Amino acid sequence: MQAPEVHPAPAKRVETGQLMTGAEMLLECLTREGVDCFFGYPGGVTIPFYDALYSHHIKHILVRHEENACFAAEGYARATGKVGVCCATSGPGATNLVTGLVDALMDSIPLVAITGQVHSKLIGSDAFQEADTFGITRPSTKHNFMVKTLQELPQIVHEAFYLAASGRPGPVLVDIPKDVFQARGHYTPVDTIHLPGYKVFTEGHTGQIRRAAQLVWEAERPMVYAGGGIVAANAAPELKEFVELSDAPAVCTLMGLGGLSCSHPNYISMPGMHGSYAANMGMTECDLLIALGARFDDRVTGQLQSFARHARVIHVDIDPAEIGKNRTPDIPIVGDVKRVLQKLNKVLQELEPEFGKKKSEARRQWWTRIRDWKAERPYDRPHAENEIKPQHLMDEIDRLSGGQAIVCSDVGQHQMWAAQLIRFNEPRLWINSGGLGAMGFGLPSAMGAQMARPDKLVFAICGDGGFQMSIPELATIMTHALPIKIIVMNNGYLGMVRQWQTLFYNNRLSAVDMSCFPDAEKLAAAYGFRGRTIDKPWQLTQALQEAINEPGPYLLNVMVSPEENVYPMVPAGGAIQDMVFGPVEPVAV
Ligand SMILES: Cc1ncc(C[n+]2csc(CCOP(=O)(O)OP(=O)(O)O)c2C)c(N)n1
């Protein structure tokens, strides 16, 4: 049966005191929060909500699996900075959201997840599709709510949005029993948020900021370590000003890529396990590490005792719990990194006449060392005549995107090569699952990013493993004519696991064979769009261009050298200066 055509009603403000259902109230609250679209999957207890949605102006994207609703909402949030919204039914719908919630929690992404719950009277009775969503999602969200009455629904929904977006952003879940969706009551708009226990310190301590500015001027070998907090706080302009005022070199973490333009002369690259030689040496040898919205993640620091061992540390973070978690800073500053940098830049300018020139010779020498490290060991970019090297693929994507495209990546070797070799000249262009490293993230996050930014060229770069976790979403992409360029870097393996087995487990390749892969052209055609497989280097530029020129979605399956490894690599547990640049003696790690 053909679905009846839906004619969304234009947005109109609901009068105070109007009689409406819980489902209608929820939609009114979402409208007031500026939600224009959200991602979800219906079920028994959310049918009343979907019924209210039937003729509502907010757009709903029906995904093919709830996990992807969460990832797509994250893609939307990461591309815009706005709160992403997803929705699932009770029981299995809600539990399917959990990976996405943890992903958003690890990467500090603002998200509101709405879940349906069984009728209030049935809670605790092991009712059909009952799961303890509140309990299950407690450790996987920044905060979660269980709505008990219709009266409290609007207040809770607005609090959820406030909590998701303020302070350190994160996912907030609102669990709503079916009877609350169905109940009718008088709607009163919510004007104030009252969360007495929730305090966000945005301003930073003035005295500490002054001390930090002095340290910056006194340092002979400063190094900026910019994390995802720069992107989350929209602090890219302030970071640029800071590096220019202080003339400090800067690295951007996997989560911070684009926080400082890759084309900026002070930008070095990504640090860490697959970071560049210059970035890791710079962090090892600096005498002042200025950590801005970064969390000293083990993939960045390697062995903690030897990380930035000569450095004093300034650590700016909005979350007090991050300060001193892994490294005790000399100057802790709790605050919004945008506000703190604005103030710090001001003090730096004030102090420049007193300090600025004193260290110029030392700074010149520092820059010489950094340039030498860069020249000594740049990232490997092998190209071959008969096979497509993964690095060649990333080089071409980089060239065609010119630092301006949105690139959503899945998890694995392709993610690391993309992060190393594709330039990002602005924040919110590089979208990936950094903290959780959740395979299956790339394609659905690209759906959210493309919904949010229809004007942008959006790539979804996936491995052949991760792509196969996301195939059902090709239907969603086609339904909404999302012109995503899906690039599968196909090495026939779960490549990153294969790399570890090769390097550290005597090449005993266990459970990593992915050589059975669908015909890309037929697969795309089955969903109604175009696709192609290529395996020759000379096909690459033309095939990518063809994908970009296509007005709709495109699936390009690129067969690459199967046994290429990502280098440099810091073996797990090693110090970041002990990178390896090629095969090593096998040691199980
Ligand atoms: C959901 C999930 N399961 C397992 C892993 C462990 N894992 C990390 S990378 C990787 C291999 C990814 O293979 P593929 O998607 O083909 O990408 P490649 O590494 O070849 O680029 C695996 C299995 C993960 N990160 N996420």
The ligand as a Gaussian input file, in Angstrom:
#p B3LYP/6-31G(d) Opt

LIG

1 1
 C       31.818000      -2.062000      16.689000
 C       33.268000      -2.405000      16.650000
 N       33.663000      -3.690000      16.631000
 C       34.977000      -3.998000      16.591000
 C       35.927000      -3.021000      16.568000
 C       37.404000      -3.368000      16.569000
 N       38.049000      -2.892000      15.331000
 C       38.737000      -1.741000      15.263000
 S       39.302000      -1.406000      13.746000
 C       38.692000      -2.836000      13.147000
 C       38.872000      -3.215000      11.703000
 C       38.121000      -2.345000      10.777000
 O       38.134000      -2.939000       9.519000
 P       37.581000      -2.174000       8.262000
 O       36.249000      -1.602000       8.537000
 O       37.665000      -3.051000       7.073000
 O       38.583000      -0.950000       8.130000
 P       40.167000      -0.959000       7.863000
 O       40.844000      -1.076000       9.183000
 O       40.464000      -2.103000       6.963000
 O       40.440000       0.353000       7.211000
 C       38.032000      -3.560000      14.141000
 C       37.398000      -4.880000      13.947000
 C       35.460000      -1.688000      16.610000
 N       36.302000      -0.657000      16.633000
 N       34.145000      -1.413000      16.620000

